[in-house]
Structure formats: structure tokens, C-alpha cells
Amino acid sequence: MIDLSHIDDLARRLSSLVPPGLRGESSRELRDELQQNFKSVLQTGLGKLDLVTREEFEVQRAVLLRTREKLDELQRAVATLEAQLGAAPAAHPPSSAPHH
């Protein structure tokens, strides 16, 4: 979920960009309406994006790090086993003739 306070802040910033001629007391309602419109457009636009929360991102990052550590561990184990197999004498060399 997107933090609505950030959207409110951005909408306020956008409404502050209204030309100075529209900033008088009589146009306060216009600024408020513009701010609400900005907020609505921002929420709609951001809602269409495929975004994840920071928490979801951090969870997936932790899973990826654990997976990477496990992969490194498995690669070391395979390398060790390959080294042991390469150093061990072959008791029964593989036969190329099919067995019936």
C-alpha cells in the first residue's frame, strides 16, 4: 500500500505551483479543489503501477540473500565432492556396452 501522506504532500506541492494570480483568499477554494484533483490523479496513476511496499521488498531481499547463501554452500559442496571423485581411484569404470 502506498503511504497516502506522501501523496498528500505531493498534491500540496503541486497546488503550490499554481500561478500567483490564483493564490488570493478568494481562490482558496480553487486551490483546495486543485489539490484534491492532484491527489486523485496521483492515487489513480500510482494504483495502476505494479508496486510493492518497502516491507515486501525487504522480505523478498532477505529471501534472495538466504537463497544465494544456500546456493554458494551447495556449489562448495559439489566442488568438494567432484574433487573427491576425481582423486578417488575408479573401482568400476563405466562400461560403454549395454547390459541385457
C-alpha positions, 0 to 999 in steps of 0.5 A: 500500500502506498503511504497516502501522506506522501501523496498528500504532500505531493498534491500540496506541492503541486497546488503550490505551483499554481500561478500567483494570480490564483493564490488570493483568499478568494481562490482558496477554494480553487486551490483546495479543489486543485489539490484534491484533483492532484491527489486523485490523479496521483492515487489513480496513476500510482494504483495502476503501477505494479508496486510493492511496499518497502516491507515486501521488498525487504522480505523478498531481499532477505529471501534472495540473500538466504537463497544465494547463501544456500546456493554458494554452500551447495556449489562448495559442496559439489566442488568438494565432492567432484574433487573427491571423485576425481582423486578417488581411484575408479573401482568400476569404470563405466562400461560403454556396452549395454547390459541385457 
